[in-house]
Amino acid sequence: MLIRRHDSLLLVVDIQEKLAPAIHDSERVTANSARLLEGAHLLDIPAFVSEQYVKGLGPSVQAIRDAAVNAKFFDKTHFSCAAEPGVVDLLRAAKRPQVILTGTETHVCVLQTAFGLQAAGFEVYLVADAAASRTPENRSAAIERMRAGGIRIATTEMVLFEWLHQAGTSEFRTLLPLIK
């Protein structure tokens, strides 16, 4: 199944100041999540950013805040975004059945969010190169578990190219710097 621009929304989970330094490959995850936020903005795709217990973990890292031009931010204390009161309704209000999911930590908040949103009826795509944990082992186990549980796995470029659907358009030229 392909990702369809008019059917999808982007959810970036908990890429926060105090957690990011402990995340394995944090710079790649942040950069790829920022690329997706920029692409979503340019293509008018709804975007959301969660922040876990901001008082303790701080706000989203600056690169995420900078790229999240029109994104809606929300605080949470549950590990799963889907368990946080009002969040599923917030996402449903976008009237988009596909959720493109990135963030940290893959084996905790991202995994629980993926399964929670899947149970709520969303078609969930984990962006593997935009998701990480403190250890590569936890990330790998989480991706394997999500794949086995029916979560679809994609990469940043897969998402961008599927959102675009074709080359030679003004949108393609606009997004080209995010791909190069």
Disulfide bonds with the S-S distance in Angstrom:
none
